[in-house]
Amino acid sequence: MADQDGIRADWVNKDFYAELGVKKDATADEIKKAYRKLARANHPDSNPDDTAKHEKFKRVAEAYDVVGDSEKRKKYDEVRDLYAGGGFPRAGSTTGGRGYNFEDLFGNAGGAGGSAGGGFGDMFGDLFGGGFGGRRTTSRPRPTKGADVESSATIGFTESLEGVTISLRLTSDAACPDCNGTGGKPGTKPRVCPECEGAGYVVQSVGGGFSMNETCPRCGGRQLIYDEPCPTCHGTGRGTSARTISARIPAGVKDGQRIRLKGKGAAGEHGGPNGDLYVTVRVTPHRVFGRKDDNLTIDVPVAFDELALGAEVKIPTLTGAPVTLRIPAGTPNGRTFRVRGKGARRSDGTVGDLLATVEVQVPAHLDDAARQAVEAYRDATAHKPLRSNLFEQAEV
């Protein structure tokens, strides 16, 4: 374990292979089997009153966390080999004949310039998450993708067919502007989190002889804590960001469609990419035209005589000149005519059709001449009742 200064030199003296009861050249499968067997036998859930087994379980979990990971195991073996070849000197001292200082070997100092990377210092820091000689180093936080952001926009009917660029006002989660996401009061210094000892995570038992790493509840994975929290974000390190962006809504978008704008979401952390923006589009209905898939629709009011005798009727299109609809004599009410190439634009550049449905309009009032004409028509067709077979068919 680490002391209050973050030193983990005692780990070097622990034989994790012996703790697991395997040889140093054991395979990964052998190490895993040994760990599971020991963890199951010593698990606190199965031995609630046996403190000795509780401690054994912790030591087994600690050993497996290192030698059960190929990268950590490699670095651990290198450190152990170095130790076996002469041992580690005490902090701030030299060893007879070797002439090297403990901090030169494991610290971050390197020459007169004071900065050096690589070597066993980096190796040991990567392995145990800490430094030596009273100086603690923490691994650099991993790049994190920014959060995805949800928004909505309302556009016109014609804009949905042709595409449009709109401005969106977005509010999203972001680093606190006062503490820059650290969670500490500006001007104060952090210290290594004592809960996770700077690892950013803690090991939790999940039952069945298994354990897992969870984000440290005290530092939130940041590895460092501040004794005085930021008064703006109350130590969370998070705030809100308001910004206005331009978003291109593609041609042919449908009402209720959810489109993704890559990289337009919240900013990433520690060099991570931005999140995405998801926009739910609402399309304002048109007073004349409707939409069915990639086709436009229109209801065309017609008179009875136009369907009975045939007619040529001009109808509007959404963006172009009117077209003439030729209605054959005897056309039934509700028939739909297709006008090619006057619909919505598809993603491949082609255009759908305009579907025109004829609907007979019955006048609410008739003048004398019109009434006489209708009555004459009714007398002329009285011998051909429309409902002659209705009751016969209803009885079948």
C-alpha positions in Angstrom: 0.0 0.0 0.0 1.1 3.6 -0.4 2.0 5.8 2.5 0.7 9.4 2.8 3.4 10.6 0.5 2.2 8.2 -2.2 5.3 5.9 -1.9 4.6 2.3 -3.1 8.1 0.9 -2.8 6.7 -1.9 -0.5 5.0 -3.4 -3.6 8.4 -4.4 -4.9 8.9 -6.7 -2.0 5.6 -8.5 -2.7 5.7 -11.8 -4.6 2.4 -11.7 -6.5 3.1 -15.0 -8.1 3.5 -16.7 -4.7 0.4 -14.9 -3.5 -1.6 -16.6 -6.3 0.3 -19.9 -5.9 1.7 -20.0 -9.4 5.1 -20.0 -10.9 6.7 -16.9 -12.5 6.4 -18.4 -16.0 2.7 -19.3 -15.5 0.4 -18.7 -18.4 -2.3 -16.1 -18.4 -5.0 -18.9 -18.1 -3.2 -20.5 -15.2 -3.0 -17.1 -13.4 -6.7 -16.5 -14.0 -7.7 -20.0 -12.8 -5.6 -19.6 -9.6 -7.1 -16.2 -9.0 -10.7 -17.3 -9.4 -10.2 -20.3 -7.1 -8.6 -18.2 -4.3 -11.0 -15.3 -4.7 -14.0 -17.7 -4.5 -12.6 -19.4 -1.4 -11.8 -16.2 0.4 -14.6 -13.9 -0.7 -16.1 -11.8 2.1 -19.6 -12.7 1.1 -18.9 -16.4 1.7 -16.8 -15.7 4.9 -18.5 -12.8 6.6 -16.8 -13.3 10.0 -13.3 -14.4 8.9 -11.1 -11.4 8.8 -8.1 -13.4 7.8 -9.8 -14.5 4.6 -10.9 -11.0 4.0 -7.3 -9.9 4.0 -6.3 -12.8 1.8 -9.0 -11.8 -0.7 -7.6 -8.3 -0.8 -4.0 -9.6 -1.4 -5.2 -11.9 -4.1 -7.1 -9.2 -5.9 -4.1 -6.9 -5.7 -1.8 -9.6 -7.1 -4.2 -10.4 -10.0 -4.6 -6.7 -10.8 -0.9 -6.6 -11.6 0.1 -10.0 -13.0 -3.3 -10.6 -14.6 -2.6 -7.7 -16.9 0.0 -8.4 -19.6 1.4 -4.9 -19.7 1.5 -4.5 -15.9 3.0 -8.0 -15.5 5.8 -7.2 -17.9 6.8 -4.0 -16.0 6.4 -5.8 -12.6 8.8 -8.5 -13.7 11.3 -6.0 -14.9 11.2 -4.2 -11.6 11.5 -7.4 -9.6 14.5 -8.5 -11.7 16.2 -5.2 -11.0 15.4 -5.6 -7.3 16.8 -9.2 -7.3 20.0 -7.9 -8.9 20.9 -5.6 -6.0 17.8 -4.2 -4.5 16.4 -0.6 -4.4 18.4 2.0 -2.5 16.7 4.1 0.1 15.3 7.4 -1.0 17.9 10.1 -1.2 20.9 7.7 -0.7 23.4 5.9 -2.9 24.5 2.3 -2.9 28.1 1.3 -2.5 29.9 0.7 -5.8 26.9 1.5 -7.9 26.9 5.3 -7.4 23.3 5.9 -8.4 20.6 7.8 -6.4 17.2 6.5 -5.8 15.5 9.6 -7.3 17.8 9.4 -10.3 16.5 5.9 -10.9 12.8 6.3 -10.2 12.1 10.0 -9.9 11.4 12.6 -12.5 14.7 14.5 -12.1 17.1 14.1 -14.9 20.3 16.1 -15.1 20.8 19.7 -14.4 17.8 20.6 -16.4 15.6 18.8 -14.0 13.3 17.1 -16.6 13.6 13.6 -17.9 11.2 11.0 -19.2 11.4 7.3 -19.7 13.5 4.8 -17.7 12.4 2.9 -14.7 10.7 6.0 -13.2 8.1 6.1 -15.9 7.9 2.3 -15.9 7.2 2.1 -12.1 4.9 5.1 -12.3 2.8 3.5 -15.0 2.7 0.3 -13.0 1.8 1.5 -9.6 0.4 5.0 -10.3 2.9 6.7 -8.0 6.4 7.9 -7.7 9.2 7.5 -5.1 11.2 9.8 -2.8 8.0 11.6 -1.6 7.0 12.6 -5.2 3.8 11.1 -6.6 3.1 11.0 -10.3 -0.3 10.2 -11.7 -1.0 8.9 -15.1 -2.3 11.5 -17.6 -6.2 11.4 -17.8 -7.4 9.6 -20.9 -8.9 11.6 -23.7 -12.7 11.6 -23.4 -15.2 12.2 -26.1 -17.6 15.1 -25.5 -21.2 14.5 -24.7 -23.8 14.2 -27.4 -26.3 17.0 -27.5 -30.0 16.9 -28.4 -31.8 19.7 -30.0 -34.8 20.4 -32.3 -35.6 22.8 -35.1 -38.7 23.8 -37.0 -38.4 24.5 -40.7 -40.8 25.3 -43.5 -42.3 22.8 -45.9 -40.4 24.1 -48.9 -37.2 24.3 -46.9 -37.5 20.6 -46.0 -37.5 19.7 -49.7 -34.7 22.0 -50.8 -32.5 21.9 -47.6 -31.6 24.9 -45.4 -28.9 26.2 -43.1 -30.2 27.2 -39.7 -28.8 28.7 -36.6 -29.1 26.7 -33.3 -28.6 28.0 -29.8 -27.1 25.2 -27.8 -26.5 24.7 -24.1 -24.4 21.8 -23.1 -22.2 20.4 -20.3 -18.7 21.8 -20.2 -15.8 22.3 -17.9 -16.4 24.9 -15.2 -15.0 28.2 -16.5 -13.6 29.3 -13.1 -11.6 26.2 -12.2 -11.2 24.8 -15.7 -12.7 21.5 -14.7 -10.4 20.8 -11.8 -13.1 21.2 -9.2 -10.8 23.1 -6.9 -10.9 26.7 -5.7 -8.8 28.9 -8.1 -5.4 29.5 -6.6 -5.3 26.4 -4.4 -3.2 23.3 -5.0 -4.4 19.8 -5.3 -3.1 16.6 -3.6 -3.2 13.0 -4.5 -6.6 11.4 -3.8 -6.2 9.2 -0.7 -9.1 7.1 -1.6 -7.7 5.7 -4.8 -4.1 6.8 -4.2 -4.0 8.6 -7.5 -5.1 5.7 -9.7 -8.5 7.3 -10.5 -10.3 4.1 -9.7 -11.0 1.7 -6.9 -11.4 -2.1 -6.9 -14.8 -3.3 -5.9 -16.0 -6.9 -5.3 -18.9 -7.9 -7.5 -19.4 -11.4 -6.0 -18.7 -14.8 -7.4 -15.0 -14.4 -6.8 -14.7 -11.4 -9.2 -13.8 -7.8 -8.8 -13.9 -4.8 -11.0 -12.5 -1.3 -11.3 -14.8 1.6 -10.6 -14.3 5.3 -10.9 -13.1 6.6 -7.6 -16.1 8.1 -5.8 -14.0 10.8 -4.1 -12.1 12.3 -6.9 -14.4 11.3 -9.8 -11.5 9.7 -11.7 -9.5 13.0 -11.7 -6.8 11.4 -9.4 -6.4 14.6 -7.5 -8.5 16.3 -4.9 -8.7 19.9 -3.6 -9.3 20.6 0.1 -11.2 23.8 -1.0 -13.8 23.1 -3.7 -14.5 25.6 -6.4 -17.4 27.9 -5.2 -18.8 28.1 -8.7 -19.3 24.4 -9.5 -19.1 23.2 -5.8 -16.2 20.8 -6.6 -17.9 19.0 -9.6 -15.6 20.6 -12.2 -18.6 20.9 -14.5 -20.6 23.9 -15.8 -22.6 24.8 -18.8 -21.7 26.2 -22.2 -24.0 28.3 -24.4 -23.1 28.8 -28.1 -24.7 29.4 -31.4 -23.8 27.1 -34.4 -24.8 26.9 -38.0 -26.4 23.5 -39.0 -27.1 22.3 -42.5 -30.5 20.5 -42.8 -30.3 18.3 -45.8 -32.8 18.4 -48.7 -35.6 15.8 -48.4 -35.7 15.7 -44.6 -39.1 14.4 -43.2 -41.2 15.7 -40.3 -40.0 14.1 -37.1 -36.7 12.9 -38.6 -33.6 12.8 -36.4 -30.4 13.8 -38.1 -26.9 13.5 -36.8 -24.3 16.3 -37.1 -20.9 14.8 -36.3 -18.6 16.8 -34.1 -21.2 19.5 -33.3 -21.9 18.3 -29.7 -20.1 19.2 -26.5 -16.3 19.6 -26.5 -14.1 16.7 -25.6 -11.8 16.6 -22.6 -8.1 16.1 -22.4 -7.8 16.2 -26.2 -10.8 13.9 -26.9 -13.1 14.5 -29.9 -16.3 16.5 -29.7 -19.6 14.8 -29.3 -22.3 14.7 -31.9 -25.4 16.9 -32.3 -28.7 15.2 -32.9 -31.4 17.4 -34.3 -35.1 16.4 -34.4 -36.7 18.3 -37.3 -40.2 19.5 -37.3 -41.7 20.5 -40.7 -44.5 23.1 -40.8 -47.5 21.8 -42.9 -48.2 23.4 -46.2 -51.7 24.8 -46.9 -52.0 23.0 -50.3 -49.4 20.3 -50.6 -48.7 17.2 -48.5 -46.0 14.6 -48.7 -46.0 10.8 -49.1 -42.5 9.3 -49.0 -40.7 11.1 -51.9 -43.9 12.2 -53.6 -45.9 15.4 -53.0 -49.7 15.2 -52.8 -52.4 17.6 -53.7 -56.3 17.4 -53.5 -57.9 19.0 -56.6 -61.4 20.2 -56.3 -63.5 19.4 -59.4 -67.2 19.6 -60.4 -69.3 16.6 -61.2 -69.6 17.5 -64.9 -65.8 17.7 -65.2 -65.5 14.1 -64.1 -68.6 13.0 -66.1 -67.8 14.8 -69.4 -64.0 15.0 -69.0 -62.0 18.2 -68.6 -58.5 19.8 -68.6 -57.7 21.3 -65.2 -54.7 23.5 -64.3 -53.0 22.7 -61.0 -50.1 24.3 -59.2 -46.7 22.7 -58.5 -44.6 23.6 -55.5 -41.7 25.4 -57.1 -42.4 25.4 -60.8 -45.0 26.5 -63.3 -48.6 25.1 -63.2 -49.3 21.9 -65.1 -52.5 20.7 -66.9 -54.3 17.7 -65.6 -56.3 15.9 -68.3 -59.3 14.2 -66.8 -61.0 11.6 -69.0 -64.8 11.4 -69.2 -66.3 9.1 -66.6 -63.5 9.5 -64.1 -64.6 8.3 -60.6 -64.3 10.6 -57.7 -61.1 10.1 -55.6 -59.0 9.0 -58.5 -55.3 9.9 -58.2 -53.3 11.1 -61.2 -49.5 11.0 -61.2 -47.5 14.0 -62.5 -43.9 12.8 -63.1 -40.9 14.8 -61.7 -42.8 17.3 -59.6 -42.3 15.8 -56.2 -39.6 15.8 -53.5 -35.9 15.5 -54.3 -34.3 12.2 -53.2 -30.9 11.7 -51.7 -29.6 10.4 -55.0 -30.6 13.6 -56.8 -33.7 12.2 -58.5 -37.1 13.7 -58.0 -40.4 12.1 -56.9 -43.8 12.7 -58.4 -46.8 14.9 -57.7 -49.9 12.8 -56.8 -53.1 14.7 -57.6 -56.4 13.4 -56.3 -59.7 14.7 -57.7 -62.4 15.4 -55.3 -66.0 16.4 -56.4 -67.2 19.6 -54.7 -70.9 19.8 -54.0 -72.2 23.4 -54.1 -73.9 24.5 -51.0 -76.4 26.7 -52.9 -77.8 26.5 -56.5 -79.3 29.3 -58.5 -82.5 28.7 -60.4 -80.8 27.7 -63.7 -78.4 25.3 -62.0 -81.3 23.7 -60.0 -83.4 23.2 -63.1 -80.4 21.5 -64.8 -79.8 19.2 -61.9 -83.4 18.3 -61.7 -83.4 17.5 -65.4 -80.4 15.3 -65.0 -82.1 13.4 -62.2 -85.3 12.9 -64.3 -83.1 11.6 -67.2 -81.3 9.0 -65.0 -84.2 8.0 -62.8 -84.6 4.6 -64.5 -81.0 3.7 -63.5 -81.1 3.7 -59.7 -77.6 3.6 -58.3 -78.6 1.4 -55.3 -80.6 -1.3 -57.1 -78.3 -4.1 -55.9 -77.4 -2.7 -52.5 -80.0 -4.6 -50.5 -79.5 -7.8 -52.4 -75.8 -7.7 -51.8 -76.4 -6.9 -48.1 -78.5 -10.1 -47.6 -75.8 -12.4 -48.9 
